[in-house]
Amino acid sequence: MNKRRILAVLIAFVLTIAATAMWSAATIQREGDPDAIVLEDSGSEAGVDQPKKKGNKVVKVLAAPFKLFGKMFGGGDDNNKVSRMSEKDAERFESVGVTKIDDARNAGTKRETSSSSSAREHLDAGRQYLVEERYGEAISELSLAVSIDPKLTEAHNLLGVAYDKKGFADRARESFERAVKMNEDADTLNNLGFSLYQNGNYRAAVDRLKRAAKLAPTDERILNNLGLAYCRLGKIDEAYKAFSRATGPLNGNLNTAKMLERFGREDDAIRYYEAARTIDPNNTLALRRLADLYQRVGRAMESEAARSALALASNNSAATTGK
């Protein structure tokens, strides 16, 4: 076998593994609330509001498979060590004399703060760790910030975000409650409302999220969270109104249909997918789901018609893109 053929085989192998890794990253390695993920997959914002890192999303998507590829063969970073932080560690971080984690992995980006630094300095460091998704260090810094200045609302709110990302739901809710008691702004009310939602306290979640929506009537994240909470209460019409206010009637129908499908309410899901198709007859998501749901409920002719419409819409889209 010549070198060129060997190289071609190796390239094909790597691309196959990369494609598999991309599928795995999109379908298996998902963290967070399952309902919120359903909305996020369609481009809708949901969940707690946290500082965002700037960067090229396309590059991140393309890089993800290769990171996973490296992990499959024992490579990659050690970040999982931080993710295994326990409740006991969290308690230790909450004391004023907390000892910072000295992680050799992060020596190049370590923030020079100590227990003698100001609350604002610890807040700034904690916020940056959140941006970098280094939640253990964020908890350490933000715990120091609130210990030095218990009235620092933003630190309580961001500490709640860090706890939420680490899976400490009760601690997250407590931090959000402290933040809301000091300042009922839209972000803290949203984060508390979503935390209550995750804990199954849907009525209280709706109350906080409605208050947040009054303060920020066009905030997509708040409205989608409110829609999720209404869904869990069985108030589907109210959920649709919230989803529609967030991103418009088309996405309002699609997001409501997705949630109803998750609940096993197939006939109701069909109704909302049909409403979405009325707004956009060539919407491929609505057509794809209708084809499947019609088949499930025994409406074979309508299923076939939806599949035909889906094929036509896909072909038209491909032709338009190719021009």
C-alpha positions in Angstrom: 0.0 0.0 0.0 1.6 3.3 -1.1 2.0 6.3 1.2 -0.8 8.3 -0.6 -3.3 5.5 0.1 -2.3 5.2 3.7 -2.7 8.9 4.2 -6.1 8.8 2.6 -7.2 6.0 4.9 -5.9 7.9 7.9 -7.7 11.1 6.9 -11.0 9.1 6.4 -10.6 7.5 9.8 -10.0 10.8 11.6 -13.0 12.4 9.8 -15.2 9.5 10.7 -14.2 9.7 14.4 -14.7 13.5 14.3 -18.2 13.1 12.9 -19.0 10.5 15.6 -17.5 12.8 18.3 -19.6 15.7 17.0 -22.8 13.6 17.3 -21.8 12.5 20.7 -21.0 16.0 21.9 -24.4 17.2 20.6 -26.5 14.3 22.0 -24.7 12.7 24.9 -22.5 15.2 26.7 -25.2 17.7 27.6 -25.5 19.2 31.0 -28.3 21.4 32.4 -32.1 21.3 32.6 -33.5 18.9 29.9 -36.5 21.3 29.1 -34.2 24.3 28.7 -31.9 22.3 26.5 -34.9 21.5 24.2 -35.4 25.3 23.7 -31.7 26.0 23.4 -31.4 23.5 20.6 -33.7 25.6 18.6 -31.8 28.7 19.3 -33.9 30.0 22.1 -32.4 31.3 25.3 -33.4 29.7 28.6 -32.0 29.0 32.1 -29.9 31.1 34.4 -28.3 34.2 33.1 -24.5 34.1 33.5 -21.5 36.1 32.1 -20.7 34.9 28.6 -17.3 34.3 27.1 -16.7 36.0 23.7 -15.6 33.9 20.8 -16.4 32.4 17.5 -19.1 29.8 17.9 -18.3 28.1 14.6 -14.7 27.5 15.7 -16.0 26.1 19.0 -18.3 23.7 17.3 -15.6 22.5 14.9 -13.1 22.2 17.8 -15.5 20.2 20.0 -15.2 16.9 18.1 -11.4 16.9 18.2 -11.4 17.7 21.9 -13.7 14.7 22.4 -11.5 12.6 20.1 -8.5 13.4 22.3 -10.4 12.4 25.5 -11.4 9.1 23.9 -7.7 8.3 23.6 -6.8 9.5 27.1 -5.8 13.1 26.2 -7.4 16.4 26.9 -7.3 18.6 29.9 -8.0 17.8 33.6 -11.0 20.0 34.0 -13.1 17.1 35.2 -11.1 17.2 38.4 -12.7 20.6 39.2 -16.1 19.3 38.3 -16.0 16.7 41.1 -16.1 19.4 43.8 -18.2 18.1 46.7 -20.6 19.8 49.1 -17.9 19.7 51.7 -15.6 21.7 49.4 -18.4 24.2 48.9 -18.8 24.6 52.7 -15.0 25.3 53.0 -15.2 28.0 50.3 -17.9 29.8 52.2 -15.6 30.7 55.1 -13.7 34.0 55.1 -10.3 32.2 55.5 -10.9 30.0 52.5 -7.7 28.5 50.9 -7.7 29.0 47.2 -7.2 26.0 45.0 -3.6 26.2 43.6 -4.0 24.3 40.4 -0.8 24.0 38.3 -3.0 23.6 35.2 -4.2 27.2 35.6 -0.9 28.8 36.7 -0.8 31.0 33.6 -4.2 32.5 34.3 -4.3 32.4 38.1 -5.9 35.5 39.6 -3.8 37.1 42.3 -6.4 37.6 45.0 -6.3 36.7 48.7 -8.5 37.0 51.8 -7.1 40.5 52.2 -8.3 41.7 48.8 -11.4 43.8 48.5 -14.9 42.3 48.0 -15.0 44.0 44.5 -11.7 42.4 43.5 -13.0 38.9 44.5 -16.2 39.7 42.6 -14.3 40.6 39.5 -12.2 37.5 39.7 -15.2 35.3 40.3 -17.0 36.8 37.4 -14.0 36.0 35.1 -13.8 32.4 36.4 -17.5 32.1 35.5 -16.8 33.4 32.0 -14.1 30.7 31.7 -16.5 28.1 33.1 -14.1 27.4 36.0 -16.9 27.1 38.5 -14.9 25.8 41.5 -12.6 28.8 41.5 -15.7 31.0 40.9 -17.3 29.7 44.0 -14.1 30.3 46.0 -13.8 33.9 44.9 -17.4 34.8 45.1 -17.7 33.2 48.6 -14.9 35.5 49.7 -16.7 38.5 48.1 -19.9 37.9 50.0 -18.1 37.2 53.2 -16.3 40.5 53.1 -19.4 42.4 51.9 -22.6 40.5 52.6 -24.6 43.3 50.9 -22.9 42.8 47.5 -25.9 41.8 45.5 -24.1 40.8 42.3 -21.7 38.5 44.2 -24.7 36.6 45.7 -26.3 36.3 42.3 -23.2 35.1 40.5 -22.4 32.7 43.4 -25.9 31.2 42.8 -25.0 30.8 39.1 -21.7 29.0 40.0 -23.5 26.7 42.4 -26.2 26.0 39.8 -23.5 25.0 37.3 -21.9 22.7 39.8 -25.3 21.0 40.5 -25.7 22.4 44.0 -29.4 23.3 43.6 -30.2 24.2 47.2 -27.1 26.4 47.6 -27.9 28.1 44.3 -31.5 28.9 45.4 -30.2 30.3 48.8 -27.8 32.6 47.0 -30.4 33.8 44.6 -32.8 34.4 47.4 -30.3 36.6 49.2 -29.7 38.6 46.1 -33.4 39.1 45.5 -33.9 40.3 49.1 -31.4 43.0 48.5 -32.4 44.0 45.0 -35.3 42.7 42.9 -33.8 43.3 39.5 -34.8 41.2 36.4 -31.7 39.0 36.3 -31.8 37.9 40.0 -35.5 37.3 39.8 -35.0 35.3 36.7 -32.3 33.2 38.2 -34.3 32.6 41.4 -37.3 31.7 39.4 -35.5 29.2 37.2 -33.9 27.7 40.3 -37.3 27.2 41.9 -38.5 25.7 38.6 -35.6 23.2 38.6 -36.6 22.2 42.2 -40.1 21.5 41.1 -41.6 24.6 42.8 -43.4 25.7 39.7 -46.0 28.1 41.2 -43.3 30.0 43.1 -41.2 30.0 39.9 -44.1 31.5 37.9 -44.5 34.2 40.5 -40.8 35.3 40.4 -40.6 35.0 36.6 -43.7 37.1 36.1 -42.1 39.8 38.3 -38.9 39.6 36.3 -40.9 39.9 33.0 -42.6 43.1 34.3 -39.1 44.6 34.8 -37.8 43.3 31.5 -40.9 42.8 29.2 -38.8 41.7 26.1 -36.2 39.6 27.8 -36.1 36.3 25.8 -34.6 34.2 28.5 -37.0 35.3 31.2 -40.1 34.8 28.9 -38.9 31.3 27.8 -38.3 30.3 31.5 -41.8 31.5 32.3 -43.1 29.4 29.4 -41.4 26.4 30.8 -42.8 26.9 34.2 -46.4 27.4 32.8 -45.9 24.1 30.9 -45.1 22.2 34.0 -48.2 23.6 35.6 -50.3 22.5 32.7 -51.2 26.0 31.6 -50.3 25.5 28.0 -52.1 28.6 26.6 -50.2 30.8 29.0 -47.0 29.0 28.1 -47.6 29.7 24.4 -48.2 33.4 25.1 -44.8 33.6 27.0 -42.9 31.7 24.3 -44.5 33.9 21.6 -43.6 37.1 23.5 -40.0 35.8 23.7 -39.3 35.0 20.0 -42.5 35.5 18.0 -45.6 33.3 17.1 -43.7 30.8 14.9 -41.2 29.8 17.6 -43.9 30.2 20.2 -45.8 27.4 18.5 -42.7 25.3 17.9 -41.5 25.5 21.5 -45.0 24.8 22.9 -45.2 21.8 20.6 -41.8 20.5 21.6 -42.8 20.6 25.3 -46.1 18.9 24.7 -44.3 16.2 22.8 -42.0 15.7 25.7 -45.1 15.3 27.9 -46.5 12.6 25.6 -49.4 14.8 24.6 -49.1 14.0 20.9 -52.5 15.3 19.7 -51.9 18.7 21.4 -48.3 18.8 20.0 -49.7 18.2 16.5 -52.1 21.1 16.9 -49.2 23.5 17.7 -47.0 22.1 14.9 -49.8 22.6 12.5 -50.2 26.2 13.7 -46.4 26.7 13.1 -46.9 25.3 9.6 -49.7 27.8 8.9 -47.3 30.6 9.7 -44.5 29.0 7.7 -45.7 26.3 5.3 -42.1 25.2 4.5 -40.8 25.0 8.1 -38.8 21.8 8.1 -38.9 21.2 11.8 -42.7 21.4 11.9 -43.0 19.2 8.8 -40.5 16.6 10.2 -42.3 16.4 13.5 -45.7 16.3 11.9 -44.7 13.4 9.6 -43.6 11.4 12.6 -46.5 12.3 14.9 -49.1 11.7 12.3 -47.6 8.2 11.8 -47.7 7.6 15.5 -51.4 8.5 15.9 -52.5 6.5 12.9 -52.9 9.3 10.4 -50.9 7.6 7.7 -52.0 9.7 4.7 -51.3 13.0 6.4 -47.9 11.6 7.5 -47.0 10.8 3.9 -48.2 14.2 2.7 -46.0 15.9 5.4 -43.0 13.8 4.3 -43.6 14.9 0.7 -43.8 18.5 1.7 -40.7 18.1 3.8 -38.7 16.7 0.9 -39.9 19.5 -1.4 -39.0 22.2 1.2 -35.6 20.6 1.8 -34.9 20.5 -2.0 -35.9 24.1 -2.4 -33.8 25.2 0.5 -30.8 23.3 -0.9 -31.3 24.8 -4.4 -31.6 28.4 -2.9 -28.4 27.9 -0.8 -26.5 26.6 -3.9 -27.2 29.7 -5.9 
